[in-house]
């Protein structure tokens, strides 16, 4: 029997994807990110919280 997917699980997966993608795109050192990159990262995190499906594509 399959385990039900909880909304929190979807959001957590989406946040992990955003974190991974941002660090791959902007570099591993967050202190070296430009203000624009930080803003983009924060916007992506907000989007993942609102609509996790927009981040995770299977």
N, C-alpha and C positions, 0 to 999 in steps of 0.2 A: 504494500500500500504506500502511495506517495505521501510525502510530508507536505503539508500546506505551506505555501510561501507567505510569509508575513510582510506587511508593508515596510516595517523597519528593516527587514532583510534587503528589500529592493533598494531602499534609500542608502543603506550602508554600502551595498555593492556599487551604486552609482557614485557615491563619494570616493570610494577607493579608485574607481576608474578615472574620475576627475583628477585626483591627486597624482596618480601614475602618469596620466597623459600630460599634465602640466609640468611635472618634473622631467619628463622625457623631452618636452618641447622647449621649456625655459631653462633647464639645467637643474642639477641637484641641490644647489645652494640657494635657498630662498632669499638669503640676505643680499645676493647679487642680482636679484630680479629688479627690473625697472618698475617704477610706480604703475605704468600701464600694464605690465605683466601681472603684478599683484592684483590690480583691479580686475583684470580678465579672469584670473584664478578665482577671486571672490564671487564674481558674477556666475561663473560656472558652478561653484559650490551651491549658490542660491538656486540656480536652475535645477540642479540635481535633487535638492530638497523638495522643490515644488513639483517637478515631474521627472522622477527617476528614469522613466522610459525614454526620455529624450537623450539620455547619456548612454544607456546600455542598449546596444543592438546585438541581437543574437542571430 
